[in-house]
Amino acid sequence: MDVLLRQLYQDRASEEETLAILLVKKEFLPLSVTDGFDVVIVLINHNQNISWEVKHYTLGERRVSFHSLSQAMMYQTLIVGNHRRLVDWLINGKIVFDRNEFLKDVKERIDSFPPGDRTKKMTIQFTKMLRRFEEGKSLFYNGHHFDAFSNMMHSLHHLARLSLITHGFYPEVTVWEQVKKIEPQTYKLYQELLKSEESLEKRIELLILATELAIHSKTVLGSQHFLSLLENSSEELLSVADLMSLPEVEDYYVDLELLIRHLVEKELIESTRAATKVEGIEKIFYRLKKK
């Protein structure tokens, strides 16, 4: 098996653009997400033309999934958190090739979780939590209780990830095991919701109240990345189009309008109006609220 595996990746290790290769074997890492494959091979490269390419192989009775992704895609995934399985692979996978200790440095970056990475990742999770909360609350008050509960539980998951990031940890596949050790009050809320004998309606009401309190307490911390952009902007007044065009907000662009509205309501930023060429129509601009 190992000889056949090496034949799949050893030629790629000699290519100049290959930075690192690692193996994830399901038999040794049962909690890792491998999508039903016995082995996952992950190759990180310099090739920006292939963001993420997957090939499938069989080695006798064993099935192998070969993932080739660019260095840029890897870093984006670590920040956005939309492929948590990759974080798991990078942390737990066996390194079989590592040019100039590239992957060793990546692992150290994950362990140290630099403040710049952490701040942006917190805002991404906060905006996702806010989105799910607003949609869940709207569904609940319109009588769609099952959909409301689903959204509110997703909101709670984003709260859990936000809590982990706040404490300097990357959210892994087993998020709630991490939360149980690091922020037991959030874990207790999750446990109570799952085991509660209250009606679904009562559980959603509890979740809405708890999430509202969490959003209130974590707004400044969760919005820090976006607020720092406003603080450091060369322009005092910015339209929503100006804000959406900032490269730094690309990873939470889809929820930016909701975040802006929330921050206006919390009086962390303020809106101002300016006349347009058409009488009676004014354009809205935003700025950091002056202290």
SEMI-704947 format. One record per residue (C-alpha): residue number from 0; residue in one letter; x, y, z. Coordinates in nm, 2 decimals, padded with zeros to 4 digits. Example, Ala and Ser with C-alpha at 12.3 -4.5 7.8 and 13.67 -1.06 7.14 Angstrom:
! SEMI-704947
[0; a; [01.23; -00.45; 00.78]]
[1; s; [01.37; -00.11; 00.71]]
! end
This chain:
! SEMI-704947
[0; m; [00.00; 00.00; 00.00]]
[1; d; [00.27; 00.25; 00.10]]
[2; v; [00.48; 00.17; -00.21]]
[3; l; [00.18; 00.23; -00.43]]
[4; l; [00.10; 00.56; -00.25]]
[5; r; [00.45; 00.68; -00.30]]
[6; q; [00.42; 00.62; -00.67]]
[7; l; [00.12; 00.86; -00.68]]
[8; y; [00.31; 01.15; -00.53]]
[9; q; [00.69; 01.10; -00.55]]
[10; d; [00.72; 01.24; -00.90]]
[11; r; [00.53; 01.55; -00.80]]
[12; a; [00.78; 01.61; -00.51]]
[13; s; [01.05; 01.67; -00.76]]
[14; e; [00.86; 01.95; -00.94]]
[15; e; [00.98; 02.30; -00.85]]
[16; e; [00.63; 02.43; -00.79]]
[17; t; [00.55; 02.17; -00.53]]
[18; l; [00.58; 02.31; -00.18]]
[19; a; [00.46; 02.02; 00.04]]
[20; i; [00.27; 01.69; 00.04]]
[21; l; [00.09; 01.52; 00.33]]
[22; l; [-00.11; 01.21; 00.39]]
[23; v; [-00.43; 01.16; 00.59]]
[24; k; [-00.50; 00.79; 00.65]]
[25; k; [-00.85; 00.72; 00.78]]
[26; e; [-00.74; 00.41; 00.97]]
[27; f; [-00.51; 00.62; 01.19]]
[28; l; [-00.73; 00.94; 01.20]]
[29; p; [-01.09; 00.81; 01.23]]
[30; l; [-01.23; 01.16; 01.32]]
[31; s; [-01.08; 01.32; 01.01]]
[32; v; [-01.32; 01.40; 00.72]]
[33; t; [-01.21; 01.21; 00.42]]
[34; d; [-01.55; 01.19; 00.24]]
[35; g; [-01.54; 00.81; 00.24]]
[36; f; [-01.19; 00.77; 00.11]]
[37; d; [-00.92; 00.55; 00.28]]
[38; v; [-00.64; 00.80; 00.22]]
[39; v; [-00.63; 01.17; 00.13]]
[40; i; [-00.32; 01.31; -00.03]]
[41; v; [-00.28; 01.69; -00.01]]
[42; l; [-00.03; 01.87; -00.23]]
[43; i; [00.03; 02.24; -00.18]]
[44; n; [00.19; 02.42; -00.48]]
[45; h; [00.28; 02.76; -00.63]]
[46; n; [00.05; 02.71; -00.93]]
[47; q; [-00.21; 02.99; -00.91]]
[48; n; [-00.39; 02.87; -01.22]]
[49; i; [-00.52; 02.56; -01.03]]
[50; s; [-00.69; 02.68; -00.71]]
[51; w; [-00.81; 02.33; -00.60]]
[52; e; [-00.80; 02.02; -00.82]]
[53; v; [-00.91; 01.67; -00.71]]
[54; k; [-00.84; 01.33; -00.86]]
[55; h; [-00.96; 00.99; -00.74]]
[56; y; [-00.76; 00.66; -00.76]]
[57; t; [-00.80; 00.30; -00.64]]
[58; l; [-00.50; 00.11; -00.49]]
[59; g; [-00.63; -00.24; -00.48]]
[60; e; [-00.93; -00.23; -00.25]]
[61; r; [-00.84; 00.11; -00.11]]
[62; r; [-00.97; 00.44; -00.25]]
[63; v; [-00.75; 00.75; -00.26]]
[64; s; [-00.85; 01.12; -00.31]]
[65; f; [-00.56; 01.34; -00.43]]
[66; h; [-00.61; 01.71; -00.36]]
[67; s; [-00.38; 01.97; -00.53]]
[68; l; [-00.43; 02.33; -00.42]]
[69; s; [-00.24; 02.65; -00.45]]
[70; q; [-00.06; 02.82; -00.16]]
[71; a; [-00.30; 03.12; -00.20]]
[72; m; [-00.61; 02.89; -00.17]]
[73; m; [-00.47; 02.73; 00.14]]
[74; y; [-00.41; 03.06; 00.31]]
[75; q; [-00.76; 03.19; 00.21]]
[76; t; [-00.92; 02.87; 00.35]]
[77; l; [-00.74; 02.91; 00.68]]
[78; i; [-00.88; 03.26; 00.71]]
[79; v; [-01.23; 03.21; 00.58]]
[80; g; [-01.28; 02.87; 00.75]]
[81; n; [-01.50; 02.74; 00.47]]
[82; h; [-01.31; 02.41; 00.45]]
[83; r; [-01.25; 02.31; 00.81]]
[84; r; [-01.14; 01.96; 00.69]]
[85; l; [-00.83; 02.13; 00.54]]
[86; v; [-00.73; 02.27; 00.88]]
[87; d; [-00.77; 01.91; 01.02]]
[88; w; [-00.56; 01.77; 00.74]]
[89; l; [-00.28; 02.03; 00.79]]
[90; i; [-00.28; 01.97; 01.17]]
[91; n; [-00.30; 01.59; 01.18]]
[92; g; [-00.17; 01.48; 00.84]]
[93; k; [00.16; 01.30; 00.80]]
[94; i; [00.41; 01.52; 00.61]]
[95; v; [00.59; 01.32; 00.34]]
[96; f; [00.75; 01.62; 00.16]]
[97; d; [00.82; 01.97; 00.28]]
[98; r; [01.03; 02.20; 00.07]]
[99; n; [01.23; 02.44; 00.29]]
[100; e; [01.00; 02.36; 00.59]]
[101; f; [00.71; 02.53; 00.42]]
[102; l; [00.45; 02.31; 00.59]]
[103; k; [00.63; 02.33; 00.93]]
[104; d; [00.59; 02.71; 00.91]]
[105; v; [00.22; 02.67; 00.83]]
[106; k; [00.17; 02.45; 01.13]]
[107; e; [00.35; 02.70; 01.35]]
[108; r; [00.13; 02.97; 01.21]]
[109; i; [-00.18; 02.77; 01.30]]
[110; d; [-00.05; 02.70; 01.65]]
[111; s; [00.05; 03.07; 01.71]]
[112; f; [-00.26; 03.20; 01.53]]
[113; p; [-00.12; 03.55; 01.45]]
[114; p; [-00.34; 03.85; 01.56]]
[115; g; [-00.40; 03.96; 01.20]]
[116; d; [-00.54; 03.63; 01.10]]
[117; r; [-00.74; 03.61; 01.42]]
[118; t; [-00.90; 03.95; 01.39]]
[119; k; [-01.03; 03.89; 01.03]]
[120; k; [-01.14; 03.54; 01.11]]
[121; m; [-01.34; 03.67; 01.41]]
[122; t; [-01.53; 03.92; 01.19]]
[123; i; [-01.61; 03.65; 00.94]]
[124; q; [-01.76; 03.43; 01.21]]
[125; f; [-01.94; 03.72; 01.37]]
[126; t; [-02.11; 03.83; 01.04]]
[127; k; [-02.21; 03.46; 00.98]]
[128; m; [-02.36; 03.44; 01.33]]
[129; l; [-02.54; 03.77; 01.27]]
[130; r; [-02.68; 03.65; 00.94]]
[131; r; [-02.81; 03.32; 01.07]]
[132; f; [-02.95; 03.49; 01.38]]
[133; e; [-03.15; 03.75; 01.18]]
[134; e; [-03.28; 03.49; 00.94]]
[135; g; [-03.37; 03.25; 01.22]]
[136; k; [-03.55; 03.52; 01.42]]
[137; s; [-03.75; 03.64; 01.11]]
[138; l; [-03.85; 03.28; 01.04]]
[139; f; [-03.96; 03.22; 01.40]]
[140; y; [-04.18; 03.53; 01.42]]
[141; n; [-04.34; 03.42; 01.09]]
[142; g; [-04.43; 03.07; 01.22]]
[143; h; [-04.16; 02.87; 01.04]]
[144; h; [-04.03; 02.70; 01.36]]
[145; f; [-03.82; 02.41; 01.21]]
[146; d; [-03.64; 02.64; 00.97]]
[147; a; [-03.59; 02.90; 01.25]]
[148; f; [-03.44; 02.63; 01.48]]
[149; s; [-03.20; 02.52; 01.20]]
[150; n; [-03.08; 02.88; 01.15]]
[151; m; [-03.05; 02.95; 01.52]]
[152; m; [-02.84; 02.63; 01.57]]
[153; h; [-02.61; 02.74; 01.29]]
[154; s; [-02.58; 03.08; 01.46]]
[155; l; [-02.48; 02.90; 01.78]]
[156; h; [-02.22; 02.71; 01.59]]
[157; h; [-02.07; 03.03; 01.46]]
[158; l; [-02.07; 03.17; 01.82]]
[159; a; [-01.87; 02.86; 01.92]]
[160; r; [-01.62; 02.91; 01.65]]
[161; l; [-01.59; 03.28; 01.74]]
[162; s; [-01.53; 03.19; 02.10]]
[163; l; [-01.25; 02.95; 02.00]]
[164; i; [-01.08; 03.21; 01.77]]
[165; t; [-01.11; 03.47; 02.05]]
[166; h; [-00.91; 03.23; 02.27]]
[167; g; [-00.65; 03.19; 02.00]]
[168; f; [-00.76; 02.85; 01.86]]
[169; y; [-00.84; 02.74; 01.51]]
[170; p; [-01.19; 02.58; 01.50]]
[171; e; [-01.14; 02.21; 01.41]]
[172; v; [-01.37; 01.93; 01.30]]
[173; t; [-01.46; 01.85; 01.67]]
[174; v; [-01.56; 02.21; 01.75]]
[175; w; [-01.78; 02.13; 02.05]]
[176; e; [-01.51; 01.92; 02.22]]
[177; q; [-01.29; 02.23; 02.19]]
[178; v; [-01.56; 02.46; 02.32]]
[179; k; [-01.63; 02.23; 02.61]]
[180; k; [-01.28; 02.28; 02.74]]
[181; i; [-01.24; 02.65; 02.65]]
[182; e; [-01.58; 02.82; 02.70]]
[183; p; [-01.80; 02.58; 02.90]]
[184; q; [-02.09; 02.83; 02.93]]
[185; t; [-02.14; 02.82; 02.55]]
[186; y; [-02.11; 02.44; 02.55]]
[187; k; [-02.37; 02.42; 02.84]]
[188; l; [-02.62; 02.63; 02.63]]
[189; y; [-02.57; 02.39; 02.34]]
[190; q; [-02.62; 02.09; 02.56]]
[191; e; [-02.93; 02.23; 02.72]]
[192; l; [-03.09; 02.30; 02.38]]
[193; l; [-03.03; 01.94; 02.27]]
[194; k; [-03.15; 01.77; 02.58]]
[195; s; [-03.42; 02.01; 02.68]]
[196; e; [-03.77; 01.87; 02.72]]
[197; e; [-03.92; 02.21; 02.65]]
[198; s; [-04.13; 02.26; 02.33]]
[199; l; [-03.95; 02.36; 02.01]]
[200; e; [-04.10; 02.71; 02.04]]
[201; k; [-03.96; 02.75; 02.39]]
[202; r; [-03.62; 02.63; 02.29]]
[203; i; [-03.60; 02.88; 02.00]]
[204; e; [-03.71; 03.16; 02.23]]
[205; l; [-03.43; 03.07; 02.47]]
[206; l; [-03.18; 03.05; 02.18]]
[207; i; [-03.29; 03.39; 02.05]]
[208; l; [-03.24; 03.55; 02.39]]
[209; a; [-02.90; 03.38; 02.45]]
[210; t; [-02.78; 03.47; 02.10]]
[211; e; [-02.89; 03.83; 02.14]]
[212; l; [-02.69; 03.86; 02.46]]
[213; a; [-02.39; 03.70; 02.29]]
[214; i; [-02.41; 03.93; 01.99]]
[215; h; [-02.43; 04.23; 02.22]]
[216; s; [-02.13; 04.13; 02.42]]
[217; k; [-01.92; 04.03; 02.12]]
[218; t; [-02.00; 04.31; 01.88]]
[219; v; [-01.69; 04.52; 01.93]]
[220; l; [-01.46; 04.22; 01.93]]
[221; g; [-01.63; 04.05; 01.64]]
[222; s; [-01.63; 04.37; 01.43]]
[223; q; [-01.28; 04.48; 01.51]]
[224; h; [-01.14; 04.40; 01.16]]
[225; f; [-01.40; 04.61; 00.98]]
[226; l; [-01.39; 04.89; 01.24]]
[227; s; [-01.01; 04.91; 01.20]]
[228; l; [-01.06; 04.96; 00.82]]
[229; l; [-01.28; 05.26; 00.89]]
[230; e; [-01.04; 05.40; 01.14]]
[231; n; [-00.75; 05.37; 00.90]]
[232; s; [-00.93; 05.49; 00.60]]
[233; s; [-00.80; 05.80; 00.42]]
[234; e; [-01.16; 05.90; 00.34]]
[235; e; [-01.38; 06.01; 00.63]]
[236; l; [-01.71; 05.93; 00.46]]
[237; l; [-01.76; 05.61; 00.26]]
[238; s; [-02.06; 05.48; 00.07]]
[239; v; [-02.16; 05.12; 00.09]]
[240; a; [-02.01; 05.07; -00.26]]
[241; d; [-01.68; 05.22; -00.14]]
[242; l; [-01.68; 04.98; 00.16]]
[243; m; [-01.78; 04.67; -00.06]]
[244; s; [-01.49; 04.75; -00.30]]
[245; l; [-01.23; 04.72; -00.02]]
[246; p; [-01.02; 04.40; -00.09]]
[247; e; [-00.99; 04.34; 00.28]]
[248; v; [-01.37; 04.27; 00.32]]
[249; e; [-01.39; 04.02; 00.03]]
[250; d; [-01.42; 03.73; 00.27]]
[251; y; [-01.73; 03.86; 00.44]]
[252; y; [-01.86; 04.08; 00.15]]
[253; v; [-02.19; 03.89; 00.13]]
[254; d; [-02.29; 03.99; 00.48]]
[255; l; [-02.13; 04.34; 00.49]]
[256; e; [-02.46; 04.53; 00.45]]
[257; l; [-02.60; 04.35; 00.75]]
[258; l; [-02.29; 04.42; 00.96]]
[259; i; [-02.31; 04.79; 00.87]]
[260; r; [-02.67; 04.81; 00.97]]
[261; h; [-02.59; 04.63; 01.30]]
[262; l; [-02.30; 04.87; 01.38]]
[263; v; [-02.52; 05.17; 01.30]]
[264; e; [-02.78; 05.04; 01.55]]
[265; k; [-02.51; 04.98; 01.81]]
[266; e; [-02.38; 05.34; 01.75]]
[267; l; [-02.03; 05.22; 01.66]]
[268; i; [-02.05; 05.38; 01.32]]
[269; e; [-02.28; 05.66; 01.20]]
[270; s; [-02.45; 05.74; 00.88]]
[271; t; [-02.49; 06.08; 00.71]]
[272; r; [-02.68; 06.19; 00.41]]
[273; a; [-02.57; 06.39; 00.11]]
[274; a; [-02.80; 06.55; -00.16]]
[275; t; [-02.80; 06.40; -00.51]]
[276; k; [-02.90; 06.57; -00.84]]
[277; v; [-03.26; 06.46; -00.78]]
[278; e; [-03.45; 06.66; -00.52]]
[279; g; [-03.58; 06.44; -00.25]]
[280; i; [-03.32; 06.16; -00.30]]
[281; e; [-03.02; 06.15; -00.07]]
[282; k; [-02.72; 05.92; -00.07]]
[283; i; [-02.61; 05.76; 00.25]]
[284; f; [-02.24; 05.76; 00.37]]
[285; y; [-02.08; 05.59; 00.67]]
[286; r; [-01.80; 05.67; 00.91]]
[287; l; [-01.66; 05.56; 01.24]]
[288; k; [-01.86; 05.73; 01.52]]
[289; k; [-01.67; 06.01; 01.68]]
[290; k; [-01.59; 05.96; 02.04]]
! end
